[in-house]
Amino acid sequence: MSRVGDEGARGYRRFAWTPVDLALRTWFREQAEARGMDCEQDRNGNLWAWWGTPGPGAVVTGSHLDSVPGGGAFDGPLGVVSAFLAVDLLRERGVVPERPIAVVNFADEEGARFGVACVGSRLLAGVLAPDAARALRDADGVTLAEAMRAAGADPGALGRDEEALARIGAFVELHIEQGRGLAGLDAPVGVASAIWPHGRWRCTFHGEGNHAGTTLLADRRDPMLPFASAVLATRQAAERLGAVATFGKVLVDPNGTNAIASRVDAWLDGRAPDSATVRKMVEEITGAAEAAGAGHGVRVEVVEESWTPVVEFGGELRDRVAATLGGVPALPTGAGHDAGILSAYVPSAMLFVRNPTGTSHSPAEHAEPADCVAGILALTAALEDLACG
């Protein structure tokens, strides 16, 4: 799988419903077939490989196979690969589960192509409206519905999947840690205690295109200027409020060297330990952007594209998994995951594998082989306890 979507020094580019994504889906089906596991694609494009007869009370594990642009090898795939290997270990030990076990690959977790994260799990849970999902567009103007049709999937079937939800008795997602928490604790594996609330906002700066050489400064309505002010205000607000915020994606129209831009679209990613802090930060950033826009004759529009409230991985499942593993560290994360979406509907927990540098969403993302094996062993123990206990 490491060759699929590999762009060398630029990292991985594995966007949803592209030929690369279809190759990854083929890989998933082949892994299921090699193990005699029944594989199915649900109405929202998520893939499920079943050990045992699908039904209520199933123990589900897995993650996603798509990536951000320039992503690393571990984010997502580590959880899927570890899930299949955990099934292998259980079988080698002669374990016969009392409840079915499923490995899942959630569709479009990163949201790199269409701008909304965790599309597959959001649709499954019913927190993303099917019509809104179908209308999402990528940078080339292709809708999610069009992309799914081109990939041989039916966008007309999108929506909350009561049958799939009813099957899940517990969901345990293994993931590389996307920070340095475990490195500081000298532990190869930990459990998630919480996911910070986070959201994405599309900020559009409407200016006026003109000639870069002949238009007087006083006559310009340049959207790049209030955008630049918004970027600086974002860093200042995040530092003051103890949050994190990023403008990581920017589209400039017409994007010409000798042309004043007519429009800038920029996506703000904001996260903090609590929802009130995120909301306050975005309010401050919006205010700064609008004030700068007014000073330059630029109209500013801010639209919330996604929002995920704080997720507390408390309760019986997290404690049971931690106890099964002998009391491994518990730590929060600022990164969103499918487990965070599902946690409001089914018992969910997460395992983290140590990331020695904390680098993620980058080609430099890394986990030591010994730590990956520790993660597999931990996941195997958790699955055995949940499926047989």
C-alpha positions in Angstrom: 0.0 0.0 0.0 2.9 2.4 0.6 3.3 2.9 -3.1 -0.3 4.1 -3.7 -0.5 7.8 -3.9 3.2 8.3 -3.0 4.6 11.5 -4.4 8.1 11.0 -3.0 9.5 13.9 -1.1 6.1 15.7 -1.4 4.4 12.9 0.7 1.1 11.2 0.0 -1.8 12.5 -2.0 -4.8 10.1 -1.4 -8.0 12.1 -2.0 -11.5 10.6 -1.8 -13.1 9.1 -4.9 -10.1 9.4 -7.1 -8.2 6.6 -8.9 -5.8 6.5 -6.0 -8.6 6.1 -3.5 -10.1 3.3 -5.6 -6.7 1.5 -5.6 -6.7 1.7 -1.8 -10.2 0.3 -1.7 -9.1 -2.5 -3.9 -6.2 -3.2 -1.4 -8.7 -3.2 1.5 -10.9 -5.7 -0.3 -7.9 -7.9 -1.1 -6.9 -7.9 2.5 -10.4 -9.0 3.5 -10.5 -11.7 0.9 -7.1 -13.1 1.9 -8.5 -13.6 5.4 -11.8 -15.0 4.3 -13.6 -11.9 5.7 -16.8 -10.7 4.0 -16.4 -7.2 2.6 -19.1 -4.7 2.0 -19.4 -1.0 1.1 -22.2 0.8 2.9 -24.5 3.5 1.5 -22.0 6.2 2.5 -18.9 4.6 0.9 -17.4 3.2 4.1 -15.8 -0.3 3.7 -16.4 -3.1 6.3 -14.6 -6.4 6.5 -16.4 -8.9 8.7 -15.0 -11.8 10.8 -18.3 -13.5 11.8 -21.8 -12.7 10.8 -22.6 -9.0 10.8 -25.0 -8.1 13.6 -25.7 -6.2 16.8 -22.9 -6.0 19.4 -20.1 -6.2 16.9 -16.6 -5.0 18.0 -15.4 -2.7 15.3 -11.9 -1.3 14.7 -10.1 0.5 11.8 -9.6 4.0 10.6 -9.2 5.6 7.2 -6.9 5.4 4.1 -7.2 8.9 2.6 -4.7 11.6 3.3 -4.2 15.3 3.3 -2.1 16.8 0.5 1.5 16.1 1.4 0.5 13.7 4.1 2.5 11.0 5.9 2.4 7.2 5.7 0.9 6.5 9.1 -2.1 8.8 9.6 -5.1 6.6 8.9 -3.4 3.6 7.3 -1.7 2.5 10.6 -5.1 1.9 12.2 -6.4 -0.1 9.2 -3.3 -2.2 8.9 -3.1 -2.8 12.6 -6.7 -3.9 12.6 -6.1 -6.6 10.0 -2.9 -7.8 11.8 -4.8 -7.9 15.1 -7.3 -10.3 13.5 -4.4 -12.4 12.3 -3.0 -12.6 15.8 -6.3 -13.5 17.3 -6.7 -16.3 14.8 -3.2 -17.6 15.4 -4.0 -17.8 19.1 -7.1 -19.9 18.3 -9.4 -17.2 19.6 -13.1 -17.7 18.7 -14.9 -14.4 19.2 -18.3 -14.5 20.9 -19.3 -11.4 19.0 -18.5 -10.5 15.4 -15.4 -8.3 14.7 -15.3 -5.8 11.8 -12.4 -3.8 10.3 -13.6 -0.5 8.8 -12.2 2.0 6.4 -14.1 5.3 6.7 -14.5 7.3 3.5 -13.0 10.8 3.2 -11.9 11.3 6.8 -9.4 14.1 6.0 -11.8 16.2 3.9 -8.8 17.2 1.7 -10.8 17.2 -1.5 -14.2 18.5 -0.6 -13.4 20.6 2.5 -15.4 18.7 5.2 -13.7 16.2 7.4 -15.0 12.8 8.4 -17.6 12.7 5.6 -18.2 8.9 5.8 -18.7 8.8 9.6 -20.7 12.0 9.6 -23.1 10.7 7.0 -23.3 7.3 8.8 -24.3 9.1 12.0 -26.6 11.5 10.3 -24.8 14.7 11.3 -24.1 15.7 7.7 -27.1 16.2 5.5 -27.1 14.1 2.3 -28.0 17.0 0.1 -25.2 19.1 1.7 -22.7 16.3 1.2 -23.7 15.7 -2.5 -23.3 19.5 -3.2 -19.7 19.7 -1.8 -17.2 20.8 -4.5 -13.5 20.3 -4.9 -11.1 22.9 -6.2 -12.0 21.9 -9.8 -15.7 22.4 -9.2 -16.5 18.7 -9.2 -19.2 17.8 -6.7 -19.0 14.9 -4.3 -22.0 13.4 -6.1 -20.2 13.6 -9.5 -17.0 12.1 -8.0 -18.9 9.2 -6.5 -20.7 8.4 -9.7 -17.4 8.5 -11.6 -16.0 6.0 -9.1 -19.0 3.7 -9.5 -20.8 4.6 -6.2 -24.3 5.8 -5.8 -24.6 9.3 -4.2 -28.4 9.0 -4.1 -28.0 6.5 -1.2 -26.2 8.8 1.1 -27.6 9.3 4.6 -27.8 8.1 8.2 -27.4 4.3 8.3 -29.4 2.9 11.1 -28.5 -0.7 10.2 -24.8 0.0 10.3 -25.0 2.0 13.6 -27.1 -0.8 15.2 -24.4 -3.3 14.5 -21.7 -1.4 16.4 -21.4 -2.6 20.0 -18.0 -0.9 20.5 -15.6 1.0 18.2 -11.9 1.2 19.0 -9.7 3.3 16.6 -5.9 3.0 16.6 -4.1 6.0 15.3 -0.6 7.5 15.3 -0.5 10.3 17.9 -0.3 13.6 16.2 1.6 15.3 18.9 4.5 14.6 21.3 2.5 13.6 24.4 3.5 9.9 24.5 7.1 10.8 23.7 7.2 13.0 26.8 5.7 10.2 28.9 8.1 7.5 27.5 5.2 5.3 26.6 4.7 3.5 23.2 0.9 3.4 23.5 -1.8 5.5 25.2 -5.5 6.0 25.2 -7.4 9.1 24.2 -9.1 11.0 27.0 -10.7 13.7 24.8 -10.7 15.4 21.4 -10.7 19.2 21.4 -13.6 20.9 19.7 -12.7 22.1 16.3 -14.2 23.6 13.1 -13.5 24.9 9.6 -14.6 28.3 8.3 -14.5 29.5 4.7 -13.4 33.1 4.6 -14.1 34.9 1.3 -12.7 38.4 0.6 -14.5 40.0 -2.3 -12.4 42.7 -4.0 -11.9 44.1 -7.5 -9.5 42.7 -10.1 -7.3 45.3 -11.8 -4.0 45.9 -13.4 -1.0 45.6 -11.0 1.0 48.3 -12.9 -1.5 51.0 -13.7 -4.0 51.0 -10.8 -3.1 53.7 -8.2 -2.9 52.4 -4.6 -5.7 54.7 -3.6 -8.0 53.2 -6.3 -7.4 49.6 -5.3 -9.8 47.1 -3.7 -7.2 44.4 -3.1 -8.6 41.4 -1.1 -5.1 40.2 -0.3 -4.6 43.0 2.2 -7.5 42.2 4.6 -6.7 38.5 4.1 -3.1 39.2 5.3 -4.6 41.1 8.3 -6.8 38.1 9.1 -3.8 35.8 9.1 -1.9 38.0 11.5 -5.0 38.4 13.7 -5.4 34.6 13.7 -2.0 34.0 15.2 -2.5 36.8 17.8 -5.9 35.5 18.9 -4.7 31.9 19.2 -1.7 32.9 21.3 -3.8 35.1 23.6 -6.6 32.5 24.1 -4.4 29.3 24.4 -5.9 27.9 21.2 -4.5 26.9 17.8 -5.7 28.3 14.4 -4.4 27.9 10.9 -5.1 29.3 7.4 -3.7 26.3 5.5 -5.6 26.5 2.2 -5.9 29.6 0.0 -7.4 30.1 -3.4 -6.7 33.4 -5.2 -8.6 34.6 -8.3 -7.3 35.2 -10.9 -4.0 34.3 -9.4 -1.9 36.3 -11.9 1.5 37.9 -11.1 0.6 41.2 -12.7 -3.1 41.3 -11.6 -4.7 42.6 -8.5 -6.8 39.7 -7.1 -10.6 40.0 -7.4 -11.3 37.4 -4.7 -9.5 35.4 -2.1 -11.0 32.2 -0.5 -9.2 31.0 2.6 -10.1 28.2 5.0 -9.6 28.8 8.7 -9.1 25.7 11.0 -9.6 26.5 14.7 -9.3 24.3 17.8 -9.1 24.8 21.6 -9.7 22.8 24.8 -13.3 24.1 25.0 -16.0 25.3 22.5 -16.3 28.8 24.0 -12.7 29.5 23.4 -12.9 28.4 19.7 -16.0 30.5 19.2 -14.5 33.6 20.8 -11.3 33.2 18.7 -13.3 32.9 15.4 -15.4 35.9 16.4 -12.2 38.0 17.0 -10.7 36.8 13.7 -13.9 37.6 11.8 -14.1 41.1 13.4 -10.5 41.8 12.5 -11.0 40.6 8.9 -14.2 42.7 8.5 -12.5 45.8 9.9 -9.5 45.4 7.5 -11.9 44.7 4.6 -13.9 47.9 5.3 -10.6 49.9 5.2 -9.8 48.6 1.8 -13.3 48.5 0.2 -13.4 44.7 0.4 -16.4 42.7 1.5 -15.7 39.8 3.8 -17.9 36.7 4.2 -17.3 34.0 6.8 -19.2 30.7 6.6 -18.9 27.8 9.0 -18.4 24.6 6.9 -18.0 22.1 9.8 -18.1 22.0 13.5 -17.3 19.2 15.9 -17.9 19.8 19.7 -15.6 18.5 22.4 -15.4 14.7 22.7 -14.9 13.2 26.1 -13.7 9.6 25.8 -14.9 8.8 29.3 -17.0 6.1 30.7 -16.8 2.4 30.7 -15.2 1.6 27.4 -12.2 3.8 27.8 -11.6 2.6 31.3 -12.0 -1.0 30.2 -9.5 -0.6 27.4 -7.0 1.1 29.7 -7.4 -1.5 32.3 -6.9 -4.3 29.8 -3.6 -2.7 28.7 -2.4 -2.3 32.3 -3.1 1.3 32.9 -1.5 3.0 29.9 -1.4 6.9 29.9 -4.5 8.8 28.9 -4.1 12.1 27.0 -6.2 14.5 24.9 -5.6 15.5 21.3 -6.4 18.4 19.1 -6.8 16.2 16.0 -10.2 15.1 14.8 -11.1 11.4 14.2 -14.0 9.2 13.1 -14.1 7.9 16.6 -14.9 11.4 17.8 -17.9 11.5 15.4 -19.2 8.1 16.4 -18.7 8.6 20.1 -22.1 10.4 20.4 -23.9 7.4 19.0 -21.9 4.2 19.9 -19.3 3.4 22.7 -16.0 4.6 21.2 -12.4 4.6 22.3 -9.0 5.4 20.8 -5.5 4.1 21.1 -2.5 6.2 20.2 0.9 5.0 19.0 3.9 7.1 20.0 5.1 9.7 17.5 8.7 10.5 18.4 8.7 14.0 16.9 5.0 14.9 17.0 5.1 15.7 13.2 2.0 14.7 11.3 0.2 15.7 8.1 3.7 15.8 6.7 6.0 13.4 4.8 8.2 13.4 8.0 5.5 11.7 10.0 7.0 8.6 11.6 6.5 5.9 14.2 9.2 3.3 15.2 8.4 -0.3 14.1 8.6 -1.5 17.7 6.0 1.1 18.7 3.8 0.0 15.8 4.0 -3.6 17.0 3.2 -2.4 20.6 0.1 -0.8 19.1 -0.9 -4.0 17.3 -0.5 -6.0 20.5 -2.5 -3.5 22.5 -5.3 -3.4 19.9 -5.3 -7.2 19.8 -5.7 -7.4 23.6 -8.5 -4.8 23.5 -10.4 -6.7 20.8 -10.1 -10.0 22.5 -11.4 -8.6 25.8 -14.3 -6.9 24.1 -15.2 -9.7 21.7 -14.8 -12.6 24.1 -15.2 -11.1 27.6 
